[in-house]
Amino acid sequence: MKNCDQFRDMFEAYALGALDAAERLGLEAHLATGCKDCAKAVEEARWLVSQLAYLAPESAPSDMLKGRLMQTVRAEALQAAKQSAATKPAIPLWLWAGVAALFLFSVFSARNAEQLRKDIRTTNERAAAILKERQGLEAQLETAKREAMILTDPASVNIALASSDPQSPQLEAKWHSKLGIVLTGQKIPAPSGNRVLQLWLIPKTPGGKPIPSLTLRPDAEGKFVLLVSNPPELMAQTKALAITEEPEGGSPQPTTTPRWVGGVS
Amino acid sequence: MFLAALLPTANHEVSPDAMLVHCLLQKDVSAFEQLYDRHSRIVYGLLLRILQQAGTAEEVAQDVFLQLWRNAAQYDESRGPFVPWLLTLARNRALDTLRLKSERQRRREDQTEEMPPVVAVPQYEKELDEKRRAEKVRALMGSLNAQQKKAIELAYFEGLSHTEIAAALKEPLGTVKSWIRNGLLRLKEGLQATT
């Protein structure tokens, strides 16, 4: 503070710019040491000196001055705006990066979704095939069980179908009034071409026409088992069963002479 | 700088001038026009008083306002009020102009972008409108004796040093120093008494 005392009377004159060079340099050297008290005093003295401006009467400059200034300022503002627009991309890079990432994610997601759809479709197809296979097996099982029940039930009626050809083996049928007819044969020669064997029910009614039933073809060893779950006629009204050879798909009425015939007792 | 312009400081509230100067940073032409309309009369009056020529005063006024427009970032609202800062800038530019001898030298010097030093508001300062402030300052200065007032005006408006003023008034250097210091202290006390 002792050092500051020698400058205490100079602050206003310094702010005014009235100090001679030696005094001014001395004060400035002191301020350069970082004396906060003197620096603050100088700043306040500058404010005090600035108040002297009010001694000058206010005066309006010409309109031309404002016109020139505004023209310059507008031109520089426009130029600054153009430079700013030129240096700044319309869409910032980080936004482009975001869009690119989103695009890649969308493509990846779309491919993933498509693969997922394929997997689901394949799985569904496999499930449907397995279900179909199961249903087929169940149907086969149901058929086999029904055939077994017809073949083993004492209530079933045995029907032997004799062939018109003495060389040809005999067919056997069992008819259960509620479960249907099971027709079996072994070593049966296959019909020629695509022709099939067709079962007929011969009614007891005099002059009644043969009633068509299912068709069959023996396997490679000449075996077959034919189940007729719902015979087209009641056993009591049927006189005999007959087998003819018919075109593929069967016929509404026999087109050939029966190769096997067996009476229903 | 942004927060400094918008948040009240310990000594004073954020002024409309500080807000407008902040807008200059965004090259806001409207803010510039408002600042010009608010302060061009006091600035031009000061320049005319120092330079005594309307053409030169307008030329310097143009430089002062363009310097404000181009270097608004150099004004720090947290370090002091705007108007004294602008007036100090204008006075410095005018005195520089006054001291130069040739037109070519003056133009070259005008291109410098030196900004005024920090101007701090003392604690006794209160917000006064421009008209009341001018009346107060003139009344206080009017109460000084003629020689004392003349010495201060020579220093402020013509940029003369103590020695130059003593020579101009043909008075002892110590007397001139006392006049100036005592006159300014009286002005300071007068402004303090206003509050």
Interface residues (C-beta under 8 A of the other chain):
Chain A: D9 E12 A13 L16 G17 A18 L19 D20 K40 E43 E44 A45 R46 W47 L48 V49 S50 Q51 L52 A53 Y54 L55 A56 P57 E58 S59 A60 P61 S62 M64 L65 K66 R68 L69 M70 T72 V73 R74 E76 A77 A80 A81
Chain B: K27 D28 V29 F32 E33 Y36 S40 R41 I42 Y44 G45 L46 L48 R49 I50 A54 A57 E58 A61 Q62 F65 L66 W69 R70 G80 P81 V83 P84 W85 L87 T88 A90 R91 L95 P117 V118 V119 A120 V121 P122 E125 E130 R133 A134 K136 V137 R138 M141 I152 E153 A155 Y156 F157 G159 L160 S161 H162 T163 I165 K177 I180 R181 L184 L185 L187 K188 L191
